[in-house]
């Protein structure tokens, strides 16, 4: 897709499996399992779909997946699948080397979004996967990641410490706009200070929906995750952004949907629903 001076591509970074009940919160299992069937451990398959923007003298990667630093126990618990795709393999297929990436925009620092930003060398040292890139995180979220007992299992020191030590961590305020034609809506329902990525040329808009709307199944307002720290806030944030998306015809990118990569939304008497679902960008 060409939009707002960028060539935009989807970058598949592998798959994980998370508990279906946790992913759908209060939604009864007979409803959510019709959308994404679980395995015998009640886990549902989830994509780790990143976004690549090339233009305006920048190569910007939005999110990085889980990476490959996890041990065997971690990979078993979360069903980490490197066979489907890998972050670096997908980038290589697009002609992008790690050194080419100028910016890494992390929506938030949960391990399935930020884990791929660092890697372990053969000597066992933790280093940046993209050594030339500035790594952008909301300052409020960075503070939250170091102080939230509610989410401590999602914020891993192996992911955070190398970023802090690298000298390439760039903490943002909600009013900051580091990229041409890209805005970063900040939402707080899933985790405090999550930043989305919205690309627009004034006529067409693409919204990378992060964990505000992780799959197409989460478009209905009340379908929110048990992981969310403020689920009522998530509902209101979804209401606001999806109303704009429906009114203005935005394309949404679903980071975690195992099948549907993008869609538009419409508002009906029964609420929001998807339309023009696709496995890619057009």
Secondary structure, 3 states (H helix, E strand, C coil): CEECCEEEEEEEEEEEEEEHHHHHCCCCHHHHHHHCCCCCCCEEEEEEEEEEEEECCEEEEECCCCCCCCCHHHHHHCCCECCCCCHHHHHHHCCCCHHHCCEEECCCCCHHHHHHHEEECCCCCEEECCCCCEEEEEHHHHHHHCCCHHHCCCCCHHHHHHHHHHCCEEEECCCCCCCCCEECCEECCCCCCEECEEEECCCCEEEECCCCCCCHHHCCCCCCCCCCCCHHHHHHHHHHHHHHHHHHCCEEECCCCCCCCEEEEEEECCEEEEEEEECCCC
